[in-house]
Amino acid sequence: MDKKLAMKKITEKVAREKAIEMVMQAYNTELMTTLLGRLEENKPKMLGTNVARDHLAKALERVVEVCELTE
């Protein structure tokens, strides 16, 4: 997913400032989800799970998905 295109889709639905706020909230959620996943005590460790995640792209996907529900 192209990040600029995703942000453009979001800003078409809501104002620029609201789009930034929504994406930042989703970004923080992505970070916390990753952190909590790493902190879970009973979660088995899997080989090859040290993969860098693009939290911003995932956050944009979440917000675009929600915006598309209104169509």
RODO-2510 file (C-alpha; in nm, 4 decimals, decimal comma):
residues 71
     n   res          X          Y          Z
     1     m     0,0000     0,0000     0,0000
     2     d     0,1272     0,3412    -0,0968
     3     k     0,1303     0,5551     0,2173
     4     k     0,0615     0,8825     0,0357
     5     l    -0,2339     0,7318    -0,1484
     6     a    -0,3706     0,5888     0,1759
     7     m    -0,3423     0,9255     0,3492
     8     k    -0,5113     1,0937     0,0536
     9     k    -0,8031     0,8491     0,0814
    10     i    -0,8352     0,9309     0,4494
    11     t    -0,8207     1,3088     0,4004
    12     e    -1,0930     1,2814     0,1359
    13     k    -1,3233     1,1449     0,4075
    14     v    -1,2200     1,3692     0,6979
    15     a    -1,0347     1,6959     0,7453
    16     r    -0,6534     1,6963     0,7277
    17     e    -0,6077     1,7497     1,1008
    18     k    -0,8564     1,4733     1,1852
    19     a    -0,6804     1,2385     0,9425
    20     i    -0,3472     1,3020     1,1124
    21     e    -0,5038     1,2449     1,4537
    22     m    -0,6686     0,9191     1,3441
    23     v    -0,3518     0,7806     1,1882
    24     m    -0,1419     0,8741     1,4913
    25     q    -0,3872     0,6967     1,7212
    26     a    -0,3794     0,3886     1,4991
    27     y     0,0016     0,4078     1,4869
    28     n     0,0203     0,4169     1,8665
    29     t    -0,2139     0,1179     1,8790
    30     e     0,0132    -0,0733     1,6418
    31     l     0,3160     0,0041     1,8577
    32     m     0,1384    -0,1021     2,1763
    33     t     0,0110    -0,4226     2,0162
    34     t     0,3635    -0,5147     1,9132
    35     l     0,5054    -0,4301     2,2536
    36     l     0,2373    -0,6226     2,4419
    37     g     0,2894    -0,9212     2,2151
    38     r     0,6559    -0,9239     2,3060
    39     l     0,5793    -0,8971     2,6770
    40     e     0,3315    -1,1849     2,6947
    41     e     0,4842    -1,4447     2,9237
    42     n     0,3104    -1,7548     2,7939
    43     k     0,3470    -1,6782     2,4273
    44     p     0,5756    -1,9333     2,2619
    45     k     0,8773    -1,7934     2,0829
    46     m     0,8841    -1,8797     1,7149
    47     l     1,1886    -1,8898     1,4965
    48     g     1,2120    -1,6063     1,2491
    49     t     0,9702    -1,3761     1,4300
    50     n     1,2214    -1,0921     1,4608
    51     v     1,0786    -0,9243     1,1529
    52     a     1,0657    -0,5477     1,1337
    53     r     0,7084    -0,4252     1,1043
    54     d     0,5979    -0,1146     0,9224
    55     h     0,3698     0,0240     1,1912
    56     l     0,2781     0,3313     0,9888
    57     a     0,1638     0,1261     0,6900
    58     k    -0,0444    -0,0972     0,9159
    59     a    -0,1963     0,2084     1,0882
    60     l    -0,2864     0,3623     0,7524
    61     e    -0,4464     0,0343     0,6439
    62     r    -0,6606     0,0285     0,9581
    63     v    -0,7814     0,3864     0,9141
    64     v    -0,8502     0,3438     0,5404
    65     e    -1,0462     0,0283     0,6179
    66     v    -1,2620     0,2148     0,8682
    67     c    -1,3134     0,5076     0,6295
    68     e    -1,4246     0,2688     0,3549
    69     l    -1,6987     0,1310     0,5796
    70     t    -1,8896     0,4545     0,5227
    71     e    -1,9097     0,4055     0,1457
***
